[in-house]
């Protein structure tokens, strides 16, 4: 997978793959390759989202600590 692939580009590629898979004219062999690529894109995007969630959680925790409250108060 490309190292400079962004979440937005991966998401766009997933949309393109979905369109191709929805096309009844797409041959089975091509569909299988597209499915494998989609699985990679989903895994990639999931990793990015998990990373983003961890960063948000860290920001919330540090903000909560700076404000002197617990994280439910934010």
The first five atom37 places (N, CA, C, CB, O) and aatype in JSON, in Angstrom:
{
  "aatype": [20, 20, 20, 20, 20, 20, 20, 20, 20, 20, 20, 20, 20, 20, 20, 20, 20, 20, 20, 20, 20, 20, 20, 20, 20, 20, 20, 20, 20, 20, 20, 20, 20, 20, 20, 20, 20, 20, 20, 20, 20, 20, 20, 20, 20, 20, 20, 20, 20, 20, 20, 20, 20, 20, 20, 20, 20, 20, 20, 20, 20, 20, 20, 20, 20, 20, 20, 20, 20, 20, 20, 20, 20, 20],
  "atom_mask": [
    [1, 1, 1, 1, 1],
    [1, 1, 1, 1, 1],
    [1, 1, 1, 1, 1],
    [1, 1, 1, 1, 1],
    [1, 1, 1, 1, 1],
    [1, 1, 1, 1, 1],
    [1, 1, 1, 1, 1],
    [1, 1, 1, 1, 1],
    [1, 1, 1, 1, 1],
    [1, 1, 1, 1, 1],
    [1, 1, 1, 1, 1],
    [1, 1, 1, 1, 1],
    [1, 1, 1, 1, 1],
    [1, 1, 1, 1, 1],
    [1, 1, 1, 1, 1],
    [1, 1, 1, 1, 1],
    [1, 1, 1, 1, 1],
    [1, 1, 1, 1, 1],
    [1, 1, 1, 1, 1],
    [1, 1, 1, 1, 1],
    [1, 1, 1, 1, 1],
    [1, 1, 1, 1, 1],
    [1, 1, 1, 1, 1],
    [1, 1, 1, 1, 1],
    [1, 1, 1, 1, 1],
    [1, 1, 1, 1, 1],
    [1, 1, 1, 1, 1],
    [1, 1, 1, 1, 1],
    [1, 1, 1, 1, 1],
    [1, 1, 1, 1, 1],
    [1, 1, 1, 1, 1],
    [1, 1, 1, 1, 1],
    [1, 1, 1, 1, 1],
    [1, 1, 1, 1, 1],
    [1, 1, 1, 1, 1],
    [1, 1, 1, 1, 1],
    [1, 1, 1, 1, 1],
    [1, 1, 1, 1, 1],
    [1, 1, 1, 1, 1],
    [1, 1, 1, 1, 1],
    [1, 1, 1, 1, 1],
    [1, 1, 1, 1, 1],
    [1, 1, 1, 1, 1],
    [1, 1, 1, 1, 1],
    [1, 1, 1, 1, 1],
    [1, 1, 1, 1, 1],
    [1, 1, 1, 1, 1],
    [1, 1, 1, 1, 1],
    [1, 1, 1, 1, 1],
    [1, 1, 1, 1, 1],
    [1, 1, 1, 1, 1],
    [1, 1, 1, 1, 1],
    [1, 1, 1, 1, 1],
    [1, 1, 1, 1, 1],
    [1, 1, 1, 1, 1],
    [1, 1, 1, 1, 1],
    [1, 1, 1, 1, 1],
    [1, 1, 1, 1, 1],
    [1, 1, 1, 1, 1],
    [1, 1, 1, 1, 1],
    [1, 1, 1, 1, 1],
    [1, 1, 1, 1, 1],
    [1, 1, 1, 1, 1],
    [1, 1, 1, 1, 1],
    [1, 1, 1, 1, 1],
    [1, 1, 1, 1, 1],
    [1, 1, 1, 1, 1],
    [1, 1, 1, 1, 1],
    [1, 1, 1, 1, 1],
    [1, 1, 1, 1, 1],
    [1, 1, 1, 1, 1],
    [1, 1, 1, 1, 1],
    [1, 1, 1, 1, 1],
    [1, 1, 1, 1, 1]
  ],
  "atom_positions": [
    [[0.85, -1.19, 0.0], [0.0, 0.0, 0.0], [0.89, 1.25, 0.0], [-0.97, 0.0, 1.24], [1.98, 1.24, 0.58]],
    [[0.44, 2.28, -0.64], [1.2, 3.52, -0.72], [1.36, 4.13, 0.66], [0.53, 4.51, -1.68], [0.41, 4.19, 1.43]],
    [[2.58, 4.6, 0.96], [2.84, 5.19, 2.27], [2.23, 6.58, 2.39], [4.33, 5.25, 2.53], [1.96, 7.02, 3.51]],
    [[2.01, 7.27, 1.29], [1.46, 8.62, 1.35], [-0.05, 8.64, 1.16], [2.11, 9.49, 0.3], [-0.63, 9.7, 0.88]],
    [[-0.69, 7.5, 1.3], [-2.14, 7.4, 1.15], [-2.83, 8.07, 2.34], [-2.58, 5.92, 1.01], [-2.53, 7.75, 3.49]],
    [[-3.73, 8.98, 2.06], [-4.47, 9.64, 3.13], [-5.78, 8.91, 3.39], [-4.74, 11.12, 2.77], [-6.23, 8.1, 2.58]],
    [[-6.37, 9.2, 4.52], [-7.66, 8.63, 4.86], [-8.69, 8.99, 3.8], [-8.13, 9.1, 6.25], [-9.48, 8.16, 3.37]],
    [[-8.67, 10.25, 3.39], [-9.63, 10.72, 2.4], [-9.47, 9.99, 1.06], [-9.47, 12.23, 2.2], [-10.46, 9.62, 0.42]],
    [[-8.21, 9.79, 0.64], [-7.97, 9.08, -0.62], [-8.39, 7.61, -0.52], [-6.5, 9.17, -1.0], [-8.96, 7.06, -1.46]],
    [[-8.12, 7.0, 0.61], [-8.52, 5.6, 0.82], [-10.04, 5.48, 0.82], [-7.94, 5.05, 2.14], [-10.59, 4.54, 0.24]],
    [[-10.71, 6.42, 1.45], [-12.17, 6.43, 1.49], [-12.74, 6.61, 0.08], [-12.68, 7.54, 2.41], [-13.71, 5.95, -0.3]],
    [[-12.13, 7.5, -0.68], [-12.57, 7.72, -2.06], [-12.37, 6.45, -2.89], [-11.79, 8.9, -2.7], [-13.23, 6.08, -3.69]],
    [[-11.24, 5.79, -2.68], [-10.98, 4.54, -3.42], [-12.0, 3.47, -3.04], [-9.54, 4.03, -3.14], [-12.46, 2.72, -3.9]],
    [[-12.37, 3.41, -1.76], [-13.4, 2.47, -1.35], [-14.72, 2.74, -2.07], [-13.61, 2.55, 0.17], [-15.4, 1.8, -2.48]],
    [[-15.06, 3.99, -2.23], [-16.28, 4.34, -2.97], [-16.19, 3.86, -4.42], [-16.52, 5.86, -2.93], [-17.15, 3.33, -4.98]],
    [[-15.02, 4.07, -5.03], [-14.83, 3.62, -6.41], [-14.96, 2.1, -6.52], [-13.46, 4.07, -6.93], [-15.59, 1.59, -7.44]],
    [[-14.37, 1.4, -5.57], [-14.44, -0.06, -5.57], [-15.89, -0.51, -5.42], [-13.58, -0.65, -4.43], [-16.33, -1.43, -6.12]],
    [[-16.62, 0.11, -4.53], [-18.03, -0.24, -4.34], [-18.82, -0.07, -5.62], [-18.64, 0.6, -3.22], [-19.66, -0.91, -5.96]],
    [[-18.57, 1.01, -6.33], [-19.26, 1.22, -7.61], [-18.93, 0.12, -8.6], [-18.88, 2.58, -8.2], [-19.82, -0.38, -9.3]],
    [[-17.65, -0.27, -8.66], [-17.26, -1.33, -9.59], [-17.87, -2.67, -9.18], [-15.73, -1.44, -9.65], [-18.31, -3.44, -10.04]],
    [[-17.9, -2.96, -7.88], [-18.47, -4.21, -7.42], [-19.98, -4.26, -7.64], [-18.15, -4.42, -5.94], [-20.56, -5.33, -7.81]],
    [[-20.61, -3.11, -7.64], [-22.05, -3.04, -7.86], [-22.42, -3.21, -9.33], [-22.59, -1.72, -7.36], [-23.57, -3.51, -9.66]],
    [[-21.46, -3.03, -10.2], [-21.69, -3.17, -11.64], [-21.77, -4.64, -12.01], [-20.57, -2.45, -12.45], [-20.81, -5.39, -11.81]],
    [[-22.89, -5.05, -12.55], [-23.09, -6.45, -12.93], [-22.14, -6.89, -14.04], [-24.52, -6.66, -13.37], [-21.96, -8.09, -14.25]],
    [[-21.55, -5.97, -14.73], [-20.62, -6.28, -15.82], [-19.21, -6.61, -15.32], [-20.56, -5.11, -16.8], [-18.39, -7.09, -16.09]],
    [[-18.93, -6.35, -14.06], [-17.61, -6.62, -13.52], [-17.41, -8.13, -13.4], [-17.42, -5.93, -12.14], [-18.18, -8.81, -12.73]],
    [[-16.37, -8.65, -14.05], [-16.12, -10.09, -14.0], [-15.77, -10.57, -12.59], [-14.99, -10.46, -14.96], [-15.27, -9.8, -11.77]],
    [[-16.04, -11.82, -12.33], [-15.8, -12.41, -11.01], [-14.35, -12.24, -10.57], [-16.17, -13.88, -11.0], [-14.09, -11.85, -9.43]],
    [[-13.4, -12.53, -11.44], [-11.99, -12.43, -11.06], [-11.63, -11.0, -10.67], [-11.09, -12.9, -12.23], [-10.9, -10.78, -9.7]],
    [[-12.13, -10.04, -11.41], [-11.9, -8.64, -11.08], [-12.56, -8.29, -9.75], [-12.45, -7.73, -12.2], [-11.99, -7.57, -8.93]],
    [[-13.76, -8.81, -9.54], [-14.47, -8.56, -8.28], [-13.68, -9.07, -7.08], [-15.85, -9.21, -8.31], [-13.62, -8.42, -6.04]],
    [[-13.06, -10.24, -7.23], [-12.27, -10.8, -6.13], [-11.05, -9.93, -5.83], [-11.81, -12.23, -6.48], [-10.71, -9.72, -4.67]],
    [[-10.4, -9.41, -6.87], [-9.26, -8.51, -6.67], [-9.72, -7.21, -5.99], [-8.56, -8.2, -8.02], [-9.06, -6.69, -5.1]],
    [[-10.85, -6.71, -6.44], [-11.39, -5.48, -5.85], [-11.76, -5.7, -4.38], [-12.61, -4.99, -6.63], [-11.53, -4.83, -3.54]],
    [[-12.33, -6.85, -4.1], [-12.71, -7.18, -2.73], [-11.48, -7.21, -1.83], [-13.45, -8.53, -2.67], [-11.51, -6.69, -0.71]],
    [[-10.39, -7.81, -2.31], [-9.15, -7.86, -1.54], [-8.59, -6.46, -1.31], [-8.1, -8.74, -2.26], [-8.13, -6.14, -0.22]],
    [[-8.65, -5.62, -2.34], [-8.18, -4.24, -2.19], [-9.05, -3.48, -1.2], [-8.17, -3.52, -3.56], [-8.54, -2.71, -0.39]],
    [[-10.35, -3.7, -1.27], [-11.26, -3.03, -0.33], [-10.95, -3.44, 1.1], [-12.73, -3.37, -0.68], [-10.97, -2.61, 2.01]],
    [[-10.66, -4.72, 1.31], [-10.32, -5.19, 2.66], [-9.08, -4.48, 3.18], [-10.09, -6.73, 2.66], [-9.01, -4.12, 4.36]],
    [[-8.09, -4.27, 2.32], [-6.88, -3.53, 2.7], [-7.21, -2.09, 3.06], [-5.84, -3.56, 1.57], [-6.73, -1.56, 4.06]],
    [[-8.04, -1.46, 2.24], [-8.42, -0.06, 2.48], [-9.18, 0.08, 3.79], [-9.27, 0.47, 1.31], [-8.97, 1.03, 4.55]],
    [[-10.07, -0.87, 4.05], [-10.86, -0.83, 5.29], [-9.93, -0.97, 6.5], [-11.93, -1.95, 5.31], [-10.08, -0.25, 7.48]],
    [[-8.99, -1.89, 6.42], [-8.03, -2.09, 7.5], [-7.2, -0.83, 7.72], [-7.12, -3.29, 7.21], [-6.97, -0.41, 8.85]],
    [[-6.75, -0.23, 6.62], [-5.95, 0.99, 6.68], [-6.75, 2.13, 7.34], [-5.5, 1.41, 5.26], [-6.25, 2.8, 8.25]],
    [[-7.97, 2.33, 6.88], [-8.82, 3.4, 7.42], [-9.14, 3.15, 8.89], [-10.12, 3.52, 6.6], [-9.16, 4.08, 9.69]],
    [[-9.39, 1.91, 9.23], [-9.68, 1.56, 10.62], [-8.51, 1.91, 11.53], [-10.02, 0.07, 10.74], [-8.7, 2.43, 12.62]],
    [[-7.3, 1.62, 11.06], [-6.11, 1.97, 11.84], [-5.98, 3.46, 12.04], [-4.87, 1.45, 11.16], [-5.65, 3.92, 13.13]],
    [[-6.24, 4.23, 11.0], [-6.18, 5.68, 11.09], [-7.22, 6.19, 12.09], [-6.4, 6.33, 9.71], [-6.92, 7.06, 12.91]],
    [[-8.44, 5.65, 12.02], [-9.49, 6.09, 12.93], [-9.17, 5.73, 14.39], [-10.84, 5.47, 12.53], [-9.44, 6.51, 15.29]],
    [[-8.59, 4.55, 14.61], [-8.2, 4.16, 15.97], [-7.13, 5.11, 16.51], [-7.68, 2.71, 15.99], [-7.17, 5.51, 17.68]],
    [[-6.17, 5.46, 15.64], [-5.13, 6.41, 16.02], [-5.72, 7.77, 16.38], [-4.11, 6.56, 14.9], [-5.34, 8.38, 17.38]],
    [[-6.64, 8.22, 15.56], [-7.28, 9.51, 15.81], [-8.05, 9.49, 17.12], [-8.22, 9.88, 14.64], [-8.03, 10.46, 17.87]],
    [[-8.74, 8.38, 17.4], [-9.5, 8.27, 18.64], [-8.57, 8.31, 19.85], [-10.33, 6.97, 18.65], [-8.9, 8.93, 20.86]],
    [[-7.41, 7.65, 19.75], [-6.45, 7.69, 20.85], [-5.96, 9.1, 21.09], [-5.26, 6.76, 20.57], [-5.79, 9.52, 22.24]],
    [[-5.71, 9.85, 20.01], [-5.26, 11.24, 20.16], [-6.34, 12.1, 20.81], [-4.87, 11.82, 18.78], [-6.04, 12.93, 21.67]],
    [[-7.58, 11.91, 20.39], [-8.7, 12.66, 20.98], [-8.81, 12.33, 22.47], [-10.04, 12.34, 20.25], [-9.01, 13.22, 23.3]],
    [[-8.69, 11.05, 22.79], [-8.75, 10.64, 24.2], [-7.62, 11.27, 25.02], [-8.68, 9.1, 24.32], [-7.84, 11.71, 26.15]],
    [[-6.42, 11.33, 24.44], [-5.29, 11.96, 25.13], [-5.54, 13.45, 25.35], [-3.99, 11.76, 24.33], [-5.27, 13.99, 26.43]],
    [[-6.08, 14.12, 24.33], [-6.39, 15.55, 24.44], [-7.44, 15.76, 25.52], [-6.88, 16.12, 23.08], [-7.31, 16.66, 26.36]],
    [[-8.49, 14.94, 25.5], [-9.54, 15.06, 26.51], [-8.99, 14.84, 27.91], [-10.67, 14.06, 26.23], [-9.35, 15.56, 28.84]],
    [[-8.11, 13.84, 28.06], [-7.53, 13.55, 29.37], [-6.66, 14.7, 29.85], [-6.71, 12.25, 29.32], [-6.72, 15.08, 31.02]],
    [[-5.85, 15.26, 28.96], [-4.99, 16.37, 29.37], [-5.82, 17.62, 29.65], [-3.94, 16.65, 28.29], [-5.49, 18.39, 30.55]],
    [[-6.87, 17.83, 28.89], [-7.74, 18.97, 29.12], [-8.46, 18.82, 30.46], [-8.76, 19.12, 27.97], [-8.58, 19.78, 31.22]],
    [[-8.93, 17.63, 30.73], [-9.6, 17.36, 31.99], [-8.66, 17.58, 33.17], [-10.15, 15.93, 32.01], [-9.04, 18.17, 34.18]],
    [[-7.42, 17.11, 33.01], [-6.42, 17.31, 34.07], [-6.09, 18.77, 34.27], [-5.15, 16.54, 33.74], [-5.91, 19.23, 35.4]],
    [[-6.02, 19.52, 33.17], [-5.69, 20.94, 33.25], [-6.83, 21.72, 33.9], [-5.4, 21.5, 31.86], [-6.59, 22.74, 34.55]],
    [[-8.05, 21.25, 33.73], [-9.2, 21.94, 34.29], [-9.5, 21.48, 35.71], [-10.42, 21.73, 33.42], [-10.32, 22.08, 36.41]],
    [[-8.84, 20.4, 36.14], [-9.03, 19.91, 37.49], [-10.27, 19.06, 37.69], [-9.07, 21.05, 38.42], [-10.62, 18.76, 38.83]],
    [[-10.94, 18.67, 36.62], [-12.13, 17.83, 36.74], [-11.85, 16.44, 36.25], [-13.29, 18.43, 35.98], [-10.74, 16.14, 35.8]],
    [[-12.86, 15.6, 36.33], [-12.66, 14.29, 35.71], [-13.16, 14.34, 34.29], [-13.37, 13.16, 36.51], [-13.85, 15.29, 33.91]],
    [[-12.83, 13.33, 33.49], [-13.11, 13.38, 32.07], [-14.59, 13.45, 31.73], [-12.52, 12.21, 31.4], [-14.94, 13.83, 30.62]],
    [[-15.47, 13.08, 32.66], [-16.91, 13.15, 32.39], [-17.43, 14.59, 32.47], [-17.67, 12.28, 33.39], [-18.53, 14.88, 32.0]],
    [[-16.64, 15.47, 33.05], [-17.04, 16.87, 33.15], [-16.76, 17.66, 31.87], [-16.32, 17.53, 34.32], [-17.27, 18.77, 31.72]],
    [[-15.97, 17.12, 30.95], [-15.58, 17.84, 29.74], [-16.65, 17.77, 28.71], [-14.29, 17.3, 29.17], [-16.5, 18.32, 27.62]]
  ]
}
